[in-house]
Amino acid sequence: MKKFLIVSYYFPPYGIPVGYLRIYKIAKFLKDKGHNVLIFSNKGEIKIDTKIGDEFNVIWIENEPIKEEIKKKFKILNYLGWPDRRISFFLKGYKKFRDVIKNFNPDYVIISAPPFSVLLYSIFIPKNKLIVDFRDIWSYDSLELIKSPIQRILTEAFESYVIRKSKFCIVLNELAKNYLEKKYKVNKIFVIPHFWDSSIKIEQNIQPNSILTIGYFGTIDRRQGLKKVLKAIGDLNIKLKVLLYGVNTDETLNELLNYSFVEYKGAIPFEKIPQINVDVLLVCLDRIKGYKIVSTNKSKELLALRKPILAIIPSDGIMYKEFLEIEDVYLADIDNEDEIKKVLFELYQDWGNKKLKIPKNIEIYKDEVILEKLYKLIV
């Protein structure tokens, strides 16, 4: 039996599921294998009513991030501040973290990022005990955090330090792996994509909806491109409704609710998603800086529901390629309005004819398949 210390800013019930579900399931897998797993995480920000995570011993750091209003008031912080406004988690927690390293004496420490400020804890971790899980690549800046040459220099220097110090790093796809290995000339990056939970049991006797119902589960903000999708639906003038479930992070929601067919249902824990009766699952992502190697976890987690998926995403990004490999997904490019309308109309007709397509090759993203690959790297 080995001892694992897992450091994640997000862990249930705190934070958004898009931030904690992957690391939670990795932690659960290791615990189920009989290993001693201790969690070091942040207690603050959003709290979602969920029972997952209760089975772990968690060391919480009570903290709230630096307020966004401060960055708006002192705009120079956008260009000098580094790594991000959640650095307060590190500043409040590093003394306790050093004690945990000494007293728990883990065999391995897994750090999941972003937020990238959590990687500062790597300073206190002995070499080759560190394993880094990059849900996004820091220097690739898909989150648009790097706004000045000063931030770029600091980011690349520390990212290089973390990678070289680690036993190995895991990323979500081949593009991310190639990017980091080429940039830092290393050979210790491995692909562990997002995965779906095979323990989820689906109710088979759910009654079909009388009106086509599309469900969106995930973060609601401008980066998702929901406005483009809803505009295309509105222009088609077909009878349906769109239910939005998730954490709202900016002013986008007010614009989305201008459409009469849209309902916002709020945030729900992931384990309740299978209980929501929708006909089609919507996955969308706008074309923005750093999108090509982005692979959101919801796009894989929703495969467990075995429902039709409508994916409106950049056609030259990695997610598009992944959905083509899965097959039988309703796919359209986020910037091609005619293509979006064509796919929507096809989906609407298939629903009317009771012939909606179900994603086919989902076994390649099954948790038991993916996590065994990770386990071989660790043990």
For each residue, the residues with C-beta under 8 A, 3 or more apart:
1: 34 35 36
2: 35 36 107 108 378 379
3: 35 36 38 104 105 106 107 108
4: 27 30 35 36 37 38 106 107 108 109 110
5: 38 40 100 101 104 106 108 109 110
6: 23 26 27 37 38 39 40 109 110 112
7: 40 41 97 109 110 111 112 118 121
8: 11 19 20 23 39 40 41 111 112 118
9: 15 19 41 42 86 89 112 113 114 115 117 118
10: 14 15 16 19 20 23 41 42
11: 8 14 15 20 23 24 39 41 42 53 56 58
12: 15 17 20 24 48 50 52 53 269
13: 47 48 49 50 53 269
14: 10 11 20 41 42 43 44 45 46 47
15: 9 10 11 12 19 20 42 45 46
16: 10 19 20 46 48 219 246 247 267
17: 12 20 21 48 269 270
18: 21 218 219 296 297 298
19: 8 9 10 15 16 114 135
20: 8 10 11 12 14 15 16 17 23 24 53
21: 17 18 24 25 270 297 301
22: 25 26 112 133 135 194 297
23: 6 8 10 11 20 26 27 110 112 133
24: 11 12 20 21 27 28 52 53
25: 21 22 28 29 195 197 367 371
26: 6 22 23 29 30 110 133 371 374
27: 4 6 23 24 30 31 37 39 56
28: 24 25 31 32 55
29: 25 26 32 33 367 371 374 375
30: 4 26 27 33 35 37 375 378
31: 27 28 34 35 37 55 56
32: 28 29
33: 29 30 375
34: 1 31
35: 1 2 3 4 30 31
36: 1 2 3 4
37: 4 6 27 30 31 56 57
38: 3 4 5 6 56 57 58 59 100 104 106
39: 6 8 11 27 56 57 58 59
40: 5 6 7 8 58 59 61 93 97 100 121
41: 7 8 9 10 11 14 58 59 60 61
42: 9 10 11 14 15 45 60 61 63 86 89 93
43: 14 60 61 62 63
44: 14 62 63 64 65
45: 14 15 42 64 65
46: 14 15 16 247 267
47: 13 14
48: 12 13 16 17 247 267 268 269
49: 13 269
50: 12 13 53 269 270 271
51: 54 269 271
52: 12 24 269 270 271
53: 11 12 13 20 24 50 56 58
54: 51
55: 28 31
56: 11 27 31 37 38 39 53
57: 37 38 39
58: 11 38 39 40 41 53
59: 38 39 40 41 96 100
60: 41 42 43
61: 40 41 42 43 89 92 93 96
62: 43 44 92
63: 42 43 44 88 89 92 93
64: 44 45 67 88
65: 44 45 85 86 88 89
66: 70 71 85 86 87 88
67: 64 70 71 85
68: 71 72 85
69: 72 73
70: 66 67 73 74 77
71: 66 67 68 74 75 77 78 81 85
72: 68 69 75
73: 69 70
74: 70 71 77
75: 71 72 78 79
76: 79 80
77: 70 71 74 80 81
78: 71 75 81 147 148
79: 75 76 147 148 150 151
80: 76 77 148 150 151
81: 71 77 78 84 85 151
82: 150 151 154 155
83: 87 115 116 117 119 120 138 145 154 155 158
84: 81 87 114 115 116 117 145
85: 65 66 67 68 71 81 88
86: 9 42 65 66 89 115 117 118
87: 66 83 84 90 91 117 120
88: 63 64 65 66 85 91 92
89: 9 42 61 63 65 86 92 93 115 117 118
90: 87 93 94 117 118 120 121
91: 87 88 94
92: 61 62 63 88 89
93: 40 42 61 63 89 90 96 97 121
94: 90 91 97 98 120 121 124
95: 98 99
96: 59 61 93 99 100
97: 7 40 93 94 100 101 121 124
98: 94 95 101 102 124
99: 95 96 102 103
100: 5 38 40 59 96 97 103 104
101: 5 97 98 104 105 106 109 124 125
102: 98 99 105
103: 99 100
104: 3 5 38 100 101
105: 3 101 102
106: 3 4 5 38 101 109 129
107: 2 3 4 129
108: 2 3 4 5 129 130 131 167 378
109: 4 5 6 7 101 106 121 125 129 130 131
110: 4 5 6 7 23 26 131 132 133
111: 7 8 118 119 121 122 125 130 131 132 133
112: 6 7 8 9 22 23 118 133 135
113: 9 116 118 119 132 133 134 135 136 138
114: 9 19 84 118 135 136 138 143
115: 9 83 84 86 89 118
116: 83 84 113 119 138 145 155
117: 9 83 84 86 87 89 90 120
118: 7 8 9 86 89 90 111 112 113 114 115 121
119: 83 111 113 116 122 132 138 158 159 162
120: 83 87 90 94 117 123 158
121: 7 40 90 93 94 97 109 111 118 124 125
122: 111 119 125 130 132 161 162 165 166
123: 120
124: 94 97 98 101 121
125: 101 109 111 121 122 129 130 165
126: 129 130
127: 130 165
128: 166 167
129: 106 107 108 109 125 126 167
130: 108 109 111 122 125 126 127 162 165 166 167
131: 108 109 110 111 166 167 168 169 170 378
132: 110 111 113 119 122 162 163 166 169 170
133: 22 23 26 110 111 112 113 169 170 192
134: 113 137 138 169 170 171 172 176 180
135: 19 22 112 113 114 172 297
136: 113 114 140 142 143 294
137: 134 140 141 142 171 176 179 180 293
138: 83 113 114 116 119 134 141 155 159
139: 146 152 155 156 159 183
140: 136 137 176 179 290 293
141: 137 138 144 145 146 155 289 290
142: 136 137 288 289 290 291 293 294
143: 114 136 290
144: 141 147 288 289 290
145: 83 84 116 141 151
146: 139 141 151 152 155
147: 78 79 144 151
148: 78 79 80 151 152
149: 152 153
150: 79 80 82 153 154
151: 79 80 81 82 145 146 147 148 154 155
152: 139 146 148 149 155 156
153: 149 150 156 157
154: 82 83 150 151 157 158
155: 82 83 116 138 139 141 146 151 152 158 159
156: 139 152 153 159 160
157: 153 154 160 161
158: 83 119 120 154 155 161 162
159: 119 138 139 155 156 162 163 184
160: 156 157 163 164 184
161: 122 157 158 164 165
162: 119 122 130 132 158 159 165 166 169
163: 132 159 160 166 169 180 184 186 188 189
164: 160 161 184 186
165: 122 125 127 130 161 162
166: 122 128 130 131 132 162 163 169 188
167: 108 128 129 130 131 188
168: 131 188 189 190 377
169: 131 132 133 134 162 163 166 180 188 189 190
170: 131 132 133 134 189 190 191 192 374 377
171: 134 137 176 177 180 189 190 191 192
172: 134 135 176 191 192 193 194 293 295
173: 176 177 191 193 293 295 318 322
174: 177 178 191 318
175: 178 179 292 293 318
176: 134 137 140 171 172 173 179 180 189 191 293
177: 171 173 174 180 181 189 190 191
178: 174 175 181 182
179: 137 140 175 176 182 183 293
180: 134 137 163 169 171 176 177 183 184 186 189
181: 177 178 184 185 186 187 189
182: 178 179 185
183: 139 179 180
184: 159 160 163 164 180 181
185: 181 182
186: 163 164 180 181 189
187: 181
188: 163 166 167 168 169
189: 163 168 169 170 171 176 177 180 181 186
190: 168 169 170 171 177 373 377
191: 170 171 172 173 174 176 177
192: 133 170 171 172 370 371 373 374
193: 172 173 295 300 322 365 370
194: 22 172 295 296 297 299 300 301 365
195: 25 300 301 365 366 367 369 370 371
196: 200 300 301 302 303 304 362 365 366 367
197: 25 200 301 304 367
198: 304 366 367 368
199:
200: 196 197 274 304 305
201: 274
202: 274 304 305 306
203: 206 274 275
204:
205:
206: 203 277
207: 277
208: 279 354
209: 212 213 277 278 279
210:
211: 239 240 241
212: 209 238 239 240 241 279 280 347 348 351
213: 209 240 241 242 243 277 278 279 280
214: 240 241 242 243 278 279 280 281 282 310
215: 242 243 245 276 278 280 281 282
216: 220 226 242 243 244 245 246 281 282 284
217: 245 246 268 273 276 281 298 302
218: 18 224 245 246 283 296 298
219: 16 18 223 224 246 247 249
220: 216 224 226 244 246 247 248 249 252 253 256 264
221: 224 248 249 250 252
222: 227 250 252 286
223: 219 285 286 288
224: 218 219 220 221 252 284 285 286
225: 228 229 284 285 286 287 312 313 334
226: 216 220 229 230 244 252 256 284
227: 222 230 231 252 255 256
228: 225 231 232 284 286 312 334 335 337 340
229: 225 226 232 233 282 284 312 334 340
230: 226 227 233 234 242 256 259 262
231: 227 228 234 235 337
232: 228 229 235 236 337 340 341 344
233: 229 230 236 238 240 242 259 261 344
234: 230 231 237 259 261
235: 231 232 337 341
236: 232 233 341 344 345 348
237: 234
238: 212 233 344 345 348
239: 211 212
240: 211 212 213 214 233 261 348
241: 211 212 213 214 261 262 263
242: 213 214 215 216 230 233 259 261 262 263 282
243: 213 214 215 216 263 265 276 278
244: 216 220 226 253 256 262 263 264 265
245: 215 216 217 218 265 266 267 268 273 276
246: 16 216 217 218 219 220 267
247: 16 46 48 219 220 267
248: 220 221 252 253 264
249: 219 220 221
250: 221 222 253
251: 254 255
252: 220 221 222 224 226 227 248 255 256
253: 220 244 248 250 256 257 264
254: 251 257 258
255: 227 251 252 258
256: 220 226 227 230 244 252 253 259 262 264
257: 253 254 262 264
258: 254 255 262
259: 230 233 234 242 256 262
260:
261: 233 234 240 241 242
262: 230 241 242 244 256 257 258 259
263: 241 242 243 244
264: 220 244 248 253 256 257
265: 243 244 245 268
266: 245
267: 16 46 48 245 246 247
268: 48 217 245 265 272 273 276
269: 12 13 17 48 49 50 51 52 272
270: 17 21 50 52 273 301
271: 50 51 52 274
272: 268 269 275 276
273: 217 245 268 270 276 302 305
274: 200 201 202 203 271 304 305
275: 203 272
276: 215 217 243 245 268 272 273
277: 206 207 209 213
278: 209 213 214 215 243 281 307
279: 208 209 212 213 214 307 308 351 356
280: 212 213 214 215 307 308 309 310 330 347 351 356
281: 214 215 216 217 278 302 305 307 308 309 310
282: 214 215 216 229 242 309 310 311 312
283: 218 296 298 299 302 309 310 311 312 313 319
284: 216 224 225 226 228 229 311 312 313 334
285: 223 224 225 291 294 296 312 313 314 317 319 334
286: 222 223 224 225 228 291 314 334
287: 225 291 314 317 334 335
288: 142 144 223 291
289: 141 142 144
290: 140 141 142 143 144 293 294
291: 142 285 286 287 288 294 314 317
292: 175 314 316 317 318
293: 137 140 142 172 173 175 176 179 290 317 318
294: 136 142 285 290 291 317 318 319
295: 172 173 193 194 299 300 318 319 322
296: 18 194 218 283 285 299 319
297: 18 21 22 135 194 300 301
298: 18 217 218 283 301 302
299: 194 283 295 296 302 309 311 319 322 323
300: 193 194 195 196 295 297 303 365
301: 21 194 195 196 197 270 297 298 304
302: 196 217 273 281 283 298 299 305 307 309
303: 196 300 306 309 326 359 362 365
304: 196 197 198 200 202 274 301
305: 200 202 273 274 281 302
306: 202 303 358 359 362
307: 278 279 280 281 302 358
308: 279 280 281 330 347 350 356 357 358 359
309: 280 281 282 283 299 302 303 323 329 330 359
310: 214 280 281 282 283 329 330 343 344 347
311: 282 283 284 299 319 320 323 329 330 331 332
312: 225 228 229 282 283 284 285 332 333 334 340 343
313: 225 283 284 285 317 319 320 323 331 333 334
314: 285 286 287 291 292 317 319 320 333 334 335
315: 320 331 333 334 336
316: 292 320
317: 285 287 291 292 293 294 313 314 320 321
318: 173 174 175 292 293 294 295 321 322
319: 283 285 294 295 296 299 311 313 314 322 323
320: 311 313 314 315 316 317 323 324 331 333
321: 317 318 324 325
322: 173 193 295 299 318 319 325 326
323: 299 309 311 313 319 320 326 329 331
324: 320 321 327 329 331
325: 321 322 361 364
326: 303 322 323 329 359 360 361 362 364 365
327: 324 359 360 361
328: 357 358 359 360
329: 309 310 311 323 324 326 357 359
330: 280 308 309 310 311 343 346 347 357
331: 311 313 315 320 323 324 343
332: 311 312 336 339 340 342 343 344
333: 312 313 314 315 320 336 339 340
334: 225 228 229 284 285 286 287 312 313 314 315 340
335: 228 287 314
336: 315 332 333 339 340
337: 228 231 232 235 340 341
338: 341 342
339: 332 333 336 342 343
340: 228 229 232 312 332 333 334 336 337 343 344
341: 232 235 236 337 338 344 345
342: 332 338 339 345 346
343: 310 312 330 331 332 339 340 346 347
344: 232 233 236 238 310 332 340 341 347 348
345: 236 238 341 342 348 349
346: 330 342 343 349 350
347: 212 280 308 310 330 343 344 350 351 356
348: 212 236 238 240 344 345 351 352
349: 345 346 352 353
350: 308 346 347 353 355 356 357
351: 212 279 280 347 348 354 356
352: 348 349
353: 349 350
354: 208 351
355: 350
356: 279 280 308 347 350 351
357: 308 328 329 330 350
358: 306 307 308 328
359: 303 306 308 309 326 327 328 329 362
360: 326 327 328
361: 325 326 327 364
362: 196 303 306 326 359 365 366
363: 366 369
364: 325 326 361 369
365: 193 194 195 196 300 303 326 362 369 370
366: 195 196 198 362 363 369 370
367: 25 29 195 196 197 198 370 371
368: 198 371 372
369: 195 363 364 365 366 372 373
370: 192 193 195 365 366 367 373 374
371: 25 26 29 192 195 367 368 374 375
372: 368 369 375 376
373: 190 192 369 370 376 377
374: 26 29 170 192 370 371 377 378
375: 29 30 33 371 372 378 379
376: 372 373 379
377: 168 170 190 373 374
378: 2 30 108 131 374 375
379: 2 375 376
